[in-house]
Amino acid sequence: MCSPCRSSPCRQWPDDHYQSPHSGQRPAASDPRMAARTSDWDAHPMFLNTPAGILDLETGEILRHDPALLLTQMTTA
């Protein structure tokens, strides 16, 4: 609860809102900076995501993991 102020808007806020596993989900889902189209995910067919890094199958180079690539799958070894 908002113990420092105890004003009516704070008292109306649920006590357990901080503990909800989905508490940040709604704001993130409506934020255009967080938006991604389905086609954005796994859009690099020649990249293989491994625990050691991203293997570029065209060059054989291991790249650093990059969240901006939106890779959702990873090998186990």
Secondary structure, 3 states (H helix, E strand, C coil): CCCCCCCHHHHHCCCCCCCCCCCCHHHHHHCHHHCCCHHHCCCCCCEEEECCEEEECCCCCEECCCHHHCCCCCCCC
